[in-house]
């Protein structure tokens, strides 16, 4: 069973998965996350790889350690991650998409209409 791709270091991919779970609310703030041993067994990776992913998140204050107990999601992490991901999306992906649309001759109104349609579809799904 393969969980990760070969393009990005595994610890980075694991970090991104944990961040995604926090953003989606699958892991709540102040909730304990699985141990590095359990993560390494679940994802069939070296335990040091799991340690590296969690260490990164701890140094970014997304996670915190309770000595002798475990690693937990820091209060405010969900908001912090969402803000960071929204900024990255606006500054990187959205600009790139709109620039490509302009290069292809897609009018601003068409892009706005497409965005409106996508948001309308999401509302109908709820």
C-alpha positions in Angstrom: 0.0 0.0 0.0 1.5 3.4 -1.0 0.3 6.6 0.6 2.8 9.2 -0.7 4.1 10.3 -4.1 7.7 10.4 -5.1 7.9 14.1 -6.0 7.8 15.6 -2.5 9.7 14.5 0.6 7.4 12.2 2.7 7.7 14.3 5.8 6.4 17.3 3.9 3.5 15.3 2.5 2.7 14.0 6.0 2.8 17.6 7.4 0.4 18.7 4.6 -2.0 15.9 5.5 -2.0 16.8 9.2 -2.5 20.5 8.3 -5.4 19.5 5.9 -7.0 17.4 8.7 -6.8 20.4 11.1 -8.2 22.8 8.6 -11.1 20.5 7.8 -11.8 20.0 11.6 -11.0 16.3 11.5 -8.4 16.9 14.2 -9.6 19.5 16.7 -7.6 22.1 18.7 -6.2 20.7 21.9 -6.8 17.2 20.6 -3.9 14.7 20.9 -2.6 13.4 17.6 -1.3 9.9 17.0 2.2 9.0 18.2 5.1 9.0 15.8 5.2 5.2 16.3 1.6 4.8 15.3 1.9 7.2 12.4 5.0 5.3 11.1 3.1 2.0 11.3 -0.1 3.4 9.7 1.7 5.0 6.8 4.5 2.4 6.5 7.3 5.0 6.9 10.4 5.4 9.0 9.6 6.7 12.5 12.2 9.5 11.9 10.1 10.7 9.0 7.1 11.1 11.2 9.2 12.8 13.9 10.4 15.3 11.2 6.9 16.1 10.1 5.7 16.7 13.7 8.8 18.6 14.6 8.2 21.0 11.8 4.6 21.5 13.0 5.8 22.0 16.6 8.3 24.6 15.5 5.6 26.5 13.6 3.4 26.3 16.7 0.7 24.3 15.0 1.3 21.5 17.4 2.6 21.5 21.0 4.1 18.9 23.2 3.0 17.9 26.7 6.0 16.1 28.2 5.2 12.5 28.9 1.7 12.7 27.5 1.8 13.4 23.7 1.5 15.9 21.0 -1.5 18.1 20.7 -3.0 20.7 18.2 -2.3 24.2 19.4 -5.2 26.6 20.1 -5.7 28.9 17.1 -4.0 26.5 14.7 -7.0 26.0 12.4 -7.4 29.8 11.9 -3.6 30.2 11.4 -3.5 27.4 8.8 -6.6 28.6 7.0 -5.2 32.2 6.8 -1.9 31.0 5.5 -3.5 28.7 2.9 -5.9 31.4 1.8 -3.0 33.8 1.3 -1.0 31.2 -0.6 -4.0 30.5 -2.8 -4.7 34.2 -3.6 -1.0 35.0 -4.2 0.0 31.9 -6.1 -2.8 29.8 -7.6 -5.5 32.4 -8.2 -3.1 34.9 -9.9 -1.7 32.1 -12.0 -5.2 30.9 -13.1 -6.4 34.4 -13.9 -3.2 35.3 -15.8 -3.5 32.1 -17.9 -7.2 33.0 -18.6 -6.2 36.5 -19.8 -3.5 35.0 -22.0 -6.1 32.7 -23.5 -8.4 35.6 -24.1 -11.0 34.7 -21.5 -12.9 37.8 -20.5 -13.1 38.9 -16.9 -16.9 38.5 -17.0 -16.6 34.9 -18.1 -14.2 34.1 -15.2 -16.5 35.8 -12.8 -19.5 33.9 -14.2 -17.6 30.6 -13.9 -16.7 31.4 -10.3 -20.3 32.3 -9.5 -21.5 29.0 -11.0 -19.0 27.0 -9.0 -20.1 28.7 -5.7 -23.7 28.2 -6.6 -23.2 24.5 -7.2 -21.5 24.2 -3.8 -24.5 25.9 -2.1 -26.9 23.4 -3.8 -24.9 20.5 -2.5 -25.3 21.5 1.1 
